[in-house]
Amino acid sequence: MTTLKFTPYSSALDTGFWHELTRRKLDIYRLDSSDRSIYGYYSNDANDNMPALFNVDHRYFDENNEISNQQQQYSVNGTLKLVNTIEEFKTFDIDSALKSESNILWNDFIQGNTLENPQKLNRFYLLIFADLKKYIYYYWFAFPTFLVPTSFYLLNPIQSIGERFSIDEITAITKTLESNQLHACCLHRQENLSFSIVSLKQAVQYLNKQSQLASEYIFIVNDPSTDPIYPGWPVRNLLTLLYYHLCSVEQLNIICWRERFRDGHRYVNHSLYLQLKPESISNIGDTIPSSTGWEKNERQRLGSRQVNLSTSMNPIHLAETAVGLNLKLMKWRLAPEIDLETLEKTCCLLLGAGTLGCNVARCLMGWGIKHITFVDNSRISYSNPVRQTLFTFQDSCENKPKAQAAADALKIIYPGIKSTGYDLTIPMPGHTVGDSTMEKVKEDVNLLHDLIRQHDVIFLLTDSRESRWLPTVIGAVEQKIVLCCAVGFDSYVIIRHGIPTKDLDSSSSSSTTTYKNFLPGHKLGCYFCNDIVAPGDSSIDRTLDQQCTVTRPGISMMASALSVELLVSIIQHPLRGQCPASIHADHEESIPETVSCLGIVPHTIRSFLSRYSTVLPTGEAFSQCVACSSIVRKAFEDDGFSFLLQVFNDLNYLENLTGLRAMQLATDLNDIIELSDDEEI
Amino acid sequence: MAFTLDEFHQCIFDLYEQSKKLHDRWQLIETTKGSYLIYSFIDTNCLKYDFHIVFSESYSVPVLYFNISHLDGSLLSLDDIWKLFIHKKNSNMYETITQQEHPILHRPFFVLHPCHTENLLRKVAEQSIKKRFLFWLSIYGQSIGLPLSINYAID
C-alpha cells in the first residue's frame, strides 16, 4: 500500500503585519517577551502550482480584533514570541517551544475539544526578533504536527473528486457545503443521492458504534495545498485526530476540499479524494507524541528567515524616496527631458555661508543635489538668523562657526544630504601675507585648491570682490563651472564664468572669429573681465555699514534662487559649462545651440529691484583679465604659491602682469567708461 | 461629478455585497477614521497585490492605493513597479503613480494620483453613482492589474 505524504505550509506575511508588530513592540510590549496569542489563516482557493500559504495579517494580533469572517479564510490560533535580542533569537530553545505548542494541540485532540470545534485542528508558533534600528526582522514559523502514526496507508490511489464522483454527486456535495464555515466536518451519504452535514464529533460517535458503515461517511477538510497528490497540514492533523478517536474502522474517506472562483462560478473538481486504512493510535494514552513542524527557510534548510524592510519603514529611507519621487513627478509630468540623475551627483562648493550661501544651499536641496560643501571663516552673529536662513537664534547665542553650522542645518532638514563645512579664510590680493602667516596661507590655498578640484560647481558667494579672485583663477584652471553671485543694495548680478580652453598659447590676438549671435563657452567672461583695475583691499576706508554688504532682504533670496536655476539650466545643456550664450539674449528668438530643455542659458543676469527689471548681457572674456586671462592662468600653473604671494602682497603686480598698468598709462583717464561692478555702497 | 462621502460609502458597500455574491475577494473595512475596500491576491510569481479604494476628502473622489509585496512582507520599489507595468505604461494623463502615506493605515502606499479623476468622471456625469464608480474603477484599476469581473457591471 502506498502511503500518503503531505505538503507543509509556506508562510506569508503582509507588510501591515510588520508595521503593526513594530508599533506594538514600541508602544505596548516594550521589553516584555512573554508569549502572546496571535492568529493566522489559510485559504483553500489558491491557483494551481501555488504553495500552501499560511498567512499572518496585521489584523490578527489578538482576539479583540475583528477577525473578519472572510470567505475562504480559515483562522488558526497561535503563539507569538517576540524576543528582545538577536542572541535570544539565535539560542532559542526551539524544541521546547514546539513541544509546548504541540501539547496544546494534542490536548485539544484527545480531550474532544477539536471534535467539537474543528478550528482547533491547527496551531502555529511564531518566533520573531525585530531589529528596530536597521528594520530587519528575523522570524521562524512552526506548524506543529505529530509523528504518529508513522504512515498513513492509502487503500486506493489518490484521485480528484472530478475523477471519482459523478457530476450530480459533486453538485450535491457542493450544495451541502455551500453555507459551511467549519474547518472540517463530515458528510453522510443519504438514500436519495444527497448528503447531510454531520459534525466531527457526531461522525466519530456514529462510526465507533457502527464501523461497518464507514463507506457512507466522507470527512471534509479545507485544504490549502494545490498539489495533485500531496494534501496540506490540516489534512494530516485531521487524520491524526481521527486515528486517535476512531476504533476498528476499516476505511476512512476524506475529501481535501479545494475551491476556486472565476466570474462568480465555483470550481471544486480538483479537490482530492482519499481512501485510507486507519491505524488506531489511542493506545498512546496520555503520552504526548513527538512532533515536528519548524518551517524550512528559503534554502530548504531548517533555519529562520529574515526580511529587510528599511526601504518601507526607515523614516530616513522614506524621506529619500519621497524627495526623489517629487522630482521625478515633475520630470514625468512637466519636463520629461530633464536629467535628474546628473543633478543629484553634482557636487557643489559654496564659498560663503552667509545670506547667499544659506539660500543657495536650500535651493540646491530642492533640486535633489546631495553634495554641498560650505566654506566660511566667520561666526554667526545676532543679526544673521533673520536673513541667513539656515541659522537660528540659538546658533547666534553660541556664536557658532558658520560653515559647520550651515552643514549641520542641512542635515536636520534632510538627513540624506552630504554636507560639510570648512572654517577657511580665502587669501586675497591686497591683503598682505607676513612671514608668520605664510605657512597658514599656503595651507589655506592648498585646501581651497583641493576643494575646488573635488567639486563640480563652485559658487562665489562671499562678501567682497577680492575674495573671489583666487577661486576664479583656480576654477578657470581646473575647468570647473563657476557661478558668481554679487549683490548690491537693490540690485544683483549673476555671472557664469567662461571655461577657458586648456591651450594657453592661443591668445585672443590669434583668434579672428567674430561671433555674430552667440559666444561659445570658452569665450565667455568672468566676474573680473570688465575691470581695468585689480581688486584691492576694499575694506579699508569703508564705514561699518559698507564693510558688510547690506541689501534689501529680498535681493539675496532672488539672487540665490536664480543662481541655482541658472546652474540647473547649465547642467541640462549637453555642453554643460561650455554652453554658449546668445549675444542678444533679451531678444525673442533664441538660438538652438544656446538653449537647454529648461530654456536659454544666459551668461549674465543683472537685476534692478527699484525698477523690477532684468537684463541679460553677454560678456566676452577679456584677454587681459586679472583673473581668467591666459597670462594669469599660466603664471598660476607655472609658479603656484610664489606667484600668489606676489599678488597678495603687491597691489600692482597683477596690473603689471596683465598689461593693464600699461593700458591705464596709455589711456586718457577721462575717456574711460567705468565698467567695473560696483557693489560697494 | 464628484462624490460625496455618503455616495462613496454607498458604492463601496454595494461593491462589497456584489463581491460576496460572486465569491470574489473584496473586503470592506470600517474604522473610526474611515471606510475602505481592499482587494488582495497573489499572482503566479508569488507577488502579493493589495488594492485599496479610499476616499479623498480634498478631491471628493475615490482614490486607488496599492502595494505589491513579496510573501515575506517586503514591498516592491517604484522602479520595480514600473518594470512590472512597463507594457501598460502609456502617456495617458490619467495615470500617474506616486507614493503617499495611506490616510487610514499611515504607511507608504503607491497611489494613482486623483488630480485627473474629476475630469474623467465628467465624461459619465449623467450616469448613476454606481456606474460612475465602476467606470472609474475599471479605468484606474486596469492600468495596475486589478482584476474586475464583467459581472460587476451586470445588475
Chai-1 contact restraints between the chains, C-beta under 6 A:
chainA,res_idxA,chainB,res_idxB,connection_type,confidence,min_distance_angstrom,max_distance_angstrom,comment,restraint_id
A,A12,B,L71,contact,1.0,0.0,6.0,A-B,restraint_1
A,L13,B,D72,contact,1.0,0.0,6.0,A-B,restraint_2
A,L13,B,G73,contact,1.0,0.0,6.0,A-B,restraint_3
A,D14,B,G73,contact,1.0,0.0,6.0,A-B,restraint_4
A,T15,B,S69,contact,1.0,0.0,6.0,A-B,restraint_5
A,T15,B,G73,contact,1.0,0.0,6.0,A-B,restraint_6
A,T15,B,L75,contact,1.0,0.0,6.0,A-B,restraint_7
A,W18,B,G73,contact,1.0,0.0,6.0,A-B,restraint_8
A,H19,B,R107,contact,1.0,0.0,6.0,A-B,restraint_9
A,F261,B,H23,contact,1.0,0.0,6.0,A-B,restraint_10
A,D263,B,S149,contact,1.0,0.0,6.0,A-B,restraint_11
A,D263,B,N151,contact,1.0,0.0,6.0,A-B,restraint_12
A,G264,B,L22,contact,1.0,0.0,6.0,A-B,restraint_13
A,G264,B,N151,contact,1.0,0.0,6.0,A-B,restraint_14
A,V307,B,D72,contact,1.0,0.0,6.0,A-B,restraint_15
A,V307,B,G73,contact,1.0,0.0,6.0,A-B,restraint_16
A,V307,B,S74,contact,1.0,0.0,6.0,A-B,restraint_17
A,L309,B,S74,contact,1.0,0.0,6.0,A-B,restraint_18
A,S312,B,L75,contact,1.0,0.0,6.0,A-B,restraint_19
A,S312,B,P108,contact,1.0,0.0,6.0,A-B,restraint_20
A,L325,B,Q99,contact,1.0,0.0,6.0,A-B,restraint_21
A,L329,B,T98,contact,1.0,0.0,6.0,A-B,restraint_22
